[in-house]
Amino acid sequence: MSTFTLFYGVPSGCSFGSIVALEWSGLPYQLCRIEMPAQCNTEEYRRINPMGETPALLYDNGKVLTESMAILNHVMAKSLNAAFHYEQGTEQFNLFNQKLAFLNTTLFNAFSPLWYSLEHSSSESNKQALREYGAAQVKRAFTALENSLINQTWLMGDQLSFVDGYYAGIARWLKYHNVIDIDEFPNCKRLYEQLQNEAAVKFAHAIEQEQSVKSIGNFLGHIVFEDVIQEYKNLK
């Protein structure tokens, strides 16, 4: 069986959700830590992903898959854990993609003005305008999510899924930017807090914080970025 290598970004990258998914999937994988933004912007990392972003998933044959939606769909399709696998064309498959698309396009993108304001030089008036616009977008996204979680344990209903793990990695950005209070959205807060009790989520947090932790999946350890570049000279 092939072994995946996941490039994950710290601090607090959205690649968090891909770590959680790989843990739940039971697939063999190793991790490669990427410091953001410095390491992402190097010529060497752009051989992995020309956009200079994480996550990226490397196959044994040297091919690379980028973008969280694509990676989570691929891991779902290959999952050895039947609880996290859905056949194409089924209602569950369609619901999985619907929820994943919402998180990736609406919730994730709502934070973009806030990240830009934080990471780029600009006048105070421009930064304030970006923060106000970002706050409105984040509130809009969380309002929609709050309503979708009424009478639901998880994002897909009663079934835990990769989209929940992806949500855990994005929702924590509220603490970074402090533009809205998650207490305004009790269903979203409940979902976030119950995810913190999941072993795979605890594992992903520990990995990011470089703490010793036991895998519940098939984690084979870390590989140094320079060793990846040396081993795969013709990345595709």
C-alpha positions in Angstrom: 0.0 0.0 0.0 1.2 3.5 -0.9 2.3 5.9 1.8 1.1 9.5 1.6 3.2 12.5 2.7 1.2 15.4 3.9 2.8 18.9 4.0 1.1 20.8 6.8 1.5 24.4 7.7 2.2 26.0 11.1 1.1 28.0 12.8 -2.6 27.1 12.6 -2.8 26.1 9.0 -6.1 24.8 7.4 -4.0 21.7 6.8 -5.1 20.7 10.3 -8.2 19.2 8.8 -6.1 17.0 6.5 -4.1 15.6 9.5 -7.4 14.8 11.3 -8.8 13.1 8.1 -5.7 10.9 7.6 -5.8 9.8 11.3 -9.5 8.8 10.9 -8.9 7.1 7.5 -6.5 4.4 8.8 -4.3 5.1 5.7 -0.5 5.0 6.2 1.0 8.4 6.0 3.9 10.6 7.1 4.0 14.3 7.8 6.3 17.1 6.7 6.2 20.3 8.7 6.2 23.6 6.8 6.8 26.9 8.6 4.5 29.7 7.3 4.9 32.0 5.7 8.7 31.9 5.4 9.1 28.3 4.1 6.0 28.4 1.9 7.6 31.2 -0.1 10.8 29.4 -1.0 11.7 28.1 -4.4 12.0 24.6 -3.0 8.5 24.5 -1.6 7.0 26.0 -4.8 8.2 22.8 -6.4 5.6 21.1 -4.2 2.9 23.7 -4.6 3.5 26.7 -7.0 0.9 28.7 -5.0 3.1 28.4 -1.9 0.3 27.1 0.2 -0.5 24.1 2.5 -1.8 21.4 2.6 -0.2 19.4 -0.2 -0.3 15.6 -0.5 2.6 13.7 -2.0 2.2 10.3 -3.5 5.0 7.6 -3.7 5.3 8.2 -7.4 6.2 11.9 -6.9 2.9 13.3 -8.0 1.4 16.0 -5.7 -2.2 16.8 -4.9 -3.0 20.3 -3.6 -6.1 22.1 -2.2 -8.0 20.9 0.9 -11.1 20.0 -1.0 -9.3 17.7 -3.4 -7.1 16.1 -0.6 -10.1 15.5 1.7 -12.1 14.0 -1.2 -9.2 11.7 -2.1 -8.6 10.6 1.4 -12.4 9.9 1.8 -12.4 7.8 -1.4 -9.3 5.8 -0.2 -10.4 5.6 3.5 -9.9 2.2 5.1 -12.4 3.2 7.8 -15.8 2.6 6.2 -17.4 5.2 8.6 -15.6 7.9 6.6 -16.2 6.6 3.1 -19.1 7.4 0.8 -19.8 6.0 -2.6 -20.0 8.5 -5.5 -23.6 9.3 -6.4 -25.0 8.6 -2.9 -26.8 11.2 -0.8 -24.0 11.0 1.8 -21.4 11.7 -0.9 -23.3 14.7 -2.2 -23.8 16.0 1.4 -20.1 15.6 2.1 -19.2 17.7 -0.9 -21.8 20.3 -0.2 -20.6 20.8 3.4 -17.0 20.7 2.4 -17.6 23.3 -0.4 -19.3 25.6 2.1 -16.4 25.4 4.5 -13.8 25.9 1.8 -15.4 28.7 -0.2 -17.7 30.6 2.3 -16.2 30.1 5.7 -12.5 29.9 4.7 -12.7 32.8 2.3 -14.6 35.0 4.9 -11.3 35.2 6.8 -9.2 36.3 3.8 -9.6 40.1 4.4 -8.6 39.5 8.0 -5.5 37.5 7.1 -4.5 40.1 4.5 -4.9 42.9 7.0 -2.7 41.0 9.5 0.1 39.9 7.1 0.5 42.9 4.8 1.6 46.5 5.3 -1.0 49.1 4.8 -2.5 52.3 6.2 -4.5 52.1 9.4 -7.6 53.2 7.5 -7.2 50.4 5.0 -6.5 47.8 7.7 -9.7 48.9 9.5 -11.8 48.7 6.4 -10.5 45.2 5.7 -11.2 44.1 9.3 -14.7 45.5 9.2 -15.4 43.8 5.8 -13.9 40.6 7.1 -15.9 40.7 10.3 -19.1 41.1 8.3 -18.2 38.1 6.1 -17.2 35.9 9.0 -20.5 36.7 10.8 -22.5 35.9 7.7 -20.8 32.6 7.3 -21.2 31.6 11.0 -24.8 32.6 10.9 -25.5 30.2 8.0 -23.5 27.5 9.7 -25.3 28.1 13.0 -28.7 27.6 11.3 -27.5 24.4 9.5 -26.5 22.9 12.9 -30.0 23.1 14.5 -30.8 19.7 15.9 -27.6 18.2 14.4 -24.7 16.7 16.3 -22.2 17.0 13.5 -22.1 18.9 10.2 -23.5 15.9 8.3 -26.1 15.1 11.0 -25.5 12.2 13.3 -22.3 11.1 11.5 -18.9 12.4 12.3 -17.0 13.2 9.0 -13.9 14.8 7.6 -15.8 18.1 7.2 -16.0 18.3 11.0 -12.2 18.0 11.3 -11.8 20.6 8.6 -14.1 22.9 10.5 -12.0 22.5 13.7 -9.0 23.9 11.9 -10.8 27.0 10.5 -13.0 27.9 13.5 -10.0 28.4 15.7 -9.1 31.4 13.6 -11.7 33.4 15.5 -9.3 33.6 18.4 -6.6 35.0 16.0 -8.7 37.9 14.7 -11.1 38.6 17.6 -13.8 40.2 15.4 -16.7 38.1 16.5 -17.4 36.1 19.6 -18.3 32.4 19.0 -20.6 32.6 22.0 -23.0 34.4 19.6 -23.3 31.1 17.8 -24.0 28.3 20.4 -24.4 25.5 17.9 -21.0 26.4 16.3 -19.4 26.6 19.7 -20.9 23.3 20.7 -19.5 21.6 17.6 -16.1 23.1 18.1 -15.9 22.1 21.7 -17.0 18.5 21.2 -14.5 18.2 18.4 -11.7 19.0 20.9 -12.6 15.7 22.7 -11.9 13.7 19.5 -8.6 11.8 19.7 -7.7 12.7 16.1 -8.2 16.4 16.8 -6.1 16.2 19.9 -3.4 14.4 17.8 -3.4 17.2 15.2 -3.1 19.9 17.9 -0.2 18.0 19.5 1.6 17.6 16.1 1.4 21.3 15.4 2.7 22.1 18.9 5.5 19.5 18.5 4.3 17.5 21.5 4.7 13.7 21.9 1.5 12.0 21.0 0.2 8.5 20.2 -1.5 8.1 16.8 -4.9 6.4 16.6 -4.4 5.9 12.9 -1.5 4.8 10.8 1.0 7.7 11.3 4.5 6.6 10.3 6.3 9.7 11.6 7.8 13.0 10.3 10.1 13.5 7.3 12.3 16.5 7.0 11.5 18.8 4.0 15.0 18.7 2.7 14.9 14.9 2.6 11.7 15.0 0.5 13.3 17.4 -2.0 16.3 15.2 -2.2 14.3 12.0 -2.7 11.9 13.4 -5.2 13.9 15.3 -7.7 11.2 15.4 -10.4 8.1 16.5 -8.5 5.0 16.6 -10.7 
